[in-house]
Amino acid sequence: MPGSTARSRAASEAPEPVKGPYWQQRSWQAAAAFLALTVAGAVLAAFSGGAGAPDRGESVDLGSSQPLVRAAGAGGGAGPVRRDGCRTDDTATRLPVAPPSDVSWRQLAGDSVPTSASAGPTLAGGPVWWCFARTPMGAVMAAHVIPTQMSGAAWRSVVQEQVVPGRSRDFLVSLRSAADGRRTGDGPRSSYAGYAVNDYSSTEARVQLLLRAGGGTSLYSTEVVLRWHDGDWKAVAQPDGSLFSDLAPTANGGSFELWRL
């Protein structure tokens, strides 16, 4: 079962962390230059410029959201109805030992992300994919989906709805605005290979993501922090304005639950 060992193994394999904006850090620059990573479906998205011009952060009416997948328990009485019609089965509170059997992969902002009827996201309100189960697996899904949405043109709406408010979020908006229009190149994209839940409670979770660079075998890991806020999992921006920890080369995926692709 992935847990604290995932963090300790990844830490032992990671280089000495470097402070400062994420895109200026040596590990990110080396990976981007050597592997030609572009708006990689998660960690590189937030500061690579995304696709197209950003919106102006118009409010999204989540009350008019459409089903993305048929939620587990919909019509069956499982789980309370949360804000704006979001309904999930929140009974699976143990740390996951395998991916959900109902995972389907969908295209989001040019990348492939996992969705699940049992864990979410189950609703789509414009550019915002939301309504995650209040479970460890729900947090895992949010850790994949929310950062990936940052590479789309409507990233401001995503920030407004799915990033916890505060100074770090304001800093993220400032940096992401300055990065608009920039690209890191048109090389192979990275993909999600696995995950580990480093820490979990009903109010906060730390999820480690395993990424496979381009179409190769090189693996990298990063951590995303989630907080239960306003009825759903939201990403927590770090003090440096990113949604994830330093990208670290990882020798293998032995400490992660691997996606069955």
N, C-alpha and C positions, 0 to 999 in steps of 0.2 A: 504493500500500500504506500503510495507516495506521501511524504510528509516532510518532517524537518530534515530527513536525509537528503531530499532533493536539493534543498538550499545549501547544505554543507558540501555535497559533492560538486555542485555547480561552482561554489565559491572557491574550492580547491583547484578547479580547472581554469578559473578566470584570471586575467591579468590584473595588476594593481589598478583600481578604479581611478579615473581621471575626472576632476571636477570641471564644471562649465557646461555651456549649452551642448546638447546631445550631438548635434551634427558636427561639432568641432572636436569631439573626443576621438582619440587615436583609434580605438577599436572599431568605431563606426566608420571612420574614413578609410581604414584599411579594408574592411569588409566591402564597402561601397566601391572602392577603386579596383580591388582584386576580383570581385565577383560580379561587378557591374550591376549591383542591386539598384532597382529603381524604386517606385513607390511600393515597397514590399508589403504584402498584406499584413501588416501590423505595425512593427516597430519603426520602419522608415517613413511611414505615411505622414506622420504629424508635421514633419518639417521639410518635406520634399517638394511641396508646391501643389500636389494633387492634380486633378484633371479639371480644366476649365476654370472660369472665374468664380470666386466664392460668392455666395449669396450675402445678404446684409443682416442675416440673423433673424429673419422674420419668425414670429412665434409659430410653432407647429400645433395644430389642433389635434391632440392625441385622442380626443373624444370621437373623432371621425376616422380613427385607425381601421384598417382592413386586416382580416386574418392573414397571417403569413404562413402558418401551419395550423392545423386544427389542434387546439390545446388539449392536453390530457385532462379529462374530467369535464370538458365543456358539455354542458347539458346533463352531466352525471352527478353533479353535486359535490365534486371533490374540490376542496379548497375555497377560500373566501374570494369574493369579488373585490378587487382592489380598485385603484383609481382608473377612471375612464374605461371601464369594462374589462380591464385586465384580470384574468382568472388563471391561476396555476395550482398545481398539486405540489404542496410544499412539505410533503411527508418524508421524502428521501433525504434525511439530514446527515447520514453517515458519509464519510469521505469516499469518493468513487474509486472502485478498484478496476473499472473498465468503462469505456465510453458507452453512452446509452445506445440501446438497440435500435432506437428510432431516429438516429441522426441522418439528416440529409444535407448535402452540400449545395450551397447556392452562391451565385455571383453577386458580389457587393463591391461597388467602387473599383471594379476591375480585378478583384481577387475572390478566391473561393473561401467561404466561411461556413462553419457548421451551424445548423439549426436543429431544433429538437422540439417535438410536441410536448414532451415531458419536462424539459428544462428551459426552453425558450431559445431565441425570441419568438413569440407567437403572434405579435401584432406589428404592423408597419403603418406609421403615421407620416406620410410623405417620405422624407429621406431617413427618418428615424426608425430603426428596427428595435423593438423594446418588448417589455413584459417577460421578464425572466423569473424562473422559480426562485423562491427564497431558500435555496439549497446550495450545497457546495458545487453541484454540477451547473446550477443556474449561474453562479458566479464565474465558473469556467467559460460558459458560453458568452457571458458579457465581456470577459477579458479578451475574447477573440473578436467580437463584433464591434464594440465601441471604438477601439483604436483604428480598426479598418475603415470605419465610416469617416474618419478624419481625412481620408485621402479624396473624398468626394467633393463636389462643388458646393454642397450645402453644409460644410463642416461647422459653420457658425451655429446653425440650428442644432446640430448634434452636440456641440459644446453646451449650448444653453439647456438642453434637455437631459444630457447624459454624463455631464462632468460636474462633480460636486463644487458648488460656488466657493469662492475665496480668492485670496491673493495669488495663489499658484495658478488658478484657472485664468485669472486676468493676465498673468504673465504668459501663459500658454497662448492666449488669444493674440497678445502683442507679437510674440515670436512667429506664430503661424501666419499672421497677417503680413509680416515682413518677408516671409518665405514664399508668398504667392507668386506664381509665375516661374519659379525656379524648378529645375529638374536635375536629377543626378545622372541621367543617361537613359538609354533605351536597351538595357541588357536584360538578362533573364530575371524573373521575379522570384522571390522566396515564397515558400509555402509553409503552412502549419503542419508540423509533424507529430506533436504530442503536447502534453500538459502535465503539471503536478500542482496539487493544492498544498502550498507551503504552510498556510495557517487559515483557520476558518472559525467564524462565529456567526450568529444570525445578523450581526450588524457590520462586520468587516471581514474581508477575505484577501489573501495574497495568493495569486495564481502565477505560476511560472510557465511560460510558453516555450516550446521547443520549435525552432524554425529550421527548415532545410533551405540552404541558399541555392537559388536558381534551380537548375535541374540536376545539380551535383549531389555529393554526399556530405559536404561540410555542414555541420550543425552549430547553431547558436541558440542561446537562451536569454530570456529577459523576464522580468517580473512586473506584473500589473497589479495595482492595489484597487480593490473595489469596496464601496461602502453602500449599505442599504440606506437610501435617502429618498424621501418623498414617494415611497411605495414601489421602488424598483432598485436594482443594482445600478450604481453609477461609478464611473471611473474617478479616481482621485489623482489630480495633477500633482506632480512632485515639485519641490521648490525651484528646480531648474526649468520648469515649464514643460516638462515632458509627461507622457502618460505611462512611462515604463522605465525600468532601471537600465543601466549600461548593458549594451549587447556584449555577451561573453561567449567566446568559442567554447564548445562543449564536445568532449571526446566521444561520447555515445549517448544514446537515449535510455540507458538502463534504469535510471531513476524516474523516468517519465512513463505515464500511460500513453501509448502510441495510438494515433488515429488509424482506424482501419479504412484505408483509402482504396 
